[in-house]
Amino acid sequence: MSSKVIIGIFNPGASPADNGRTVHALKLAGSLVAAGAEVKVLFEGEGTKWIPRFVNRTDDSHPFVKHYGAAFDAVREHVHTCSMCTIRFDTREACEAADISILAEGHNHVDLTPWILDGWQVINF
């Protein structure tokens, strides 16, 4: 397995299955970081909707977000979002306010080609 991994989170968190995929992605990212891998957690598509939920947690946040927020916090420095997707799903302000890295510019999607050619493995949730 590559020691350079991009974990893509596309799901919007609209169902218990989405919640499960997200926590598994975050836990995998944390385990890989702890094992010394280079990791990028890339929120794309409706997955960008997770960012405001995790960065704006309060005592009355959804139980899933409150319970698994620490998994997000543990990998936050590795979190990135797609420029086009933050615009399309109205999460750009939240990402910028939280100082989350936005990859690509304007209405462009992230191009994974350079990373893949550099040996990065991509896993999508």
N, C-alpha and C positions, 0 to 999 in steps of 0.2 A: 504494500500500500504506500502511496505517496505520503511524504511528511508535510505536504502543502495541500490544504483542503479548503475548498469553498463550500459552505453549507447554505443553500438557497432556501428561503422560506417564502412560499408563494401563497399559502392559505390565509384566508381572512379572519379566522377565529370565529366562524359563524356556527360552529357545532362542537360537540364534545370530541369528535374525531379530529377536527382542526386543532383544538387545544392540545390533544395528545401528541399530534405531530410536532407542534411547536415546542412543547417541553422536551420531547425526545431530541429535537434538533439542538436546543440550547444545552441540554445535558451532554450530548455528543461533543459539541463544541468545547464545553468545559473540560471534558475528559481528554480531548485531543490537545488542548492548550496545556493541561497539566502534564501530559506525556511529552511535551516539547515540540509539538507540531506547529507549523505556521497555519493560522486559521483566519478565514474571513467568513463572517456570518452576514449574508446578503439578503436583506428583506426586499422582495420585488413584488410587482403586481399588487393585489389586495393585501399581500403580506405586510405592506408598509403600514397598514392600519394598526399593527401591533405596537409600533413605536410610541405613539401618544399614550397608549394604555400603560406601557411599562414605565415610561419616563414621568408620567403624571399620576403615579399611584397615590391614593389617599386611603384613609381608614375605611371609606365606603366603596372602594374599588371592587370590581368583580372578584369573587373568592379565588378563581383560578389565577388572576393576575397578582393578587396579594400573595398567594401561596408560592407561586413560581417566579415572582419578581427577582428573587435572589439569583436564580439561574441566568436571567438576563443580565443582571448587574455583574455577575462573574465574568461575562464575556463582552461586556459593553465596549471596551476599547477595541474589539475586533469587529464591531457591528458597522455595516455600511447599508446604504439604500440606493435605489435606482432613481436618477433624476426624473425621468419621464413618469415613472410610477408614483413618485411623491406628488407630482403635479396632478396627474390623472385622479388619484385617490385622496387629494386634498390633505396631505400629511407633510408637505414640505415645511411649513412654518414650524410644526412641532419638531421635526428633525433638525432644522437649523437652530431652534431655541435650545435643544438638548445637545447641540454640538455633535450630532451624529454625522459621520462622513457621507456625503452624497456623491456618488460616482456618476460619471458622464456629465453632460451639460445640457441645459435647456430641455427640449423635447426629445432627447436621445436616450435610448436604453443602454444599459451597461453592456459592453462587448467583452465577453469572457475569452475571446480568442487568444489574446496575448498571454493570459494566465495559463490557459490550457496548453499552449505551445511551450510554456515554461515549466510544464510538469505538474500543474495543479490538478487535483482531482475534484470533480463537482458532484455534490450529493444534494438532491432537491427534496424538500418536504412540502 
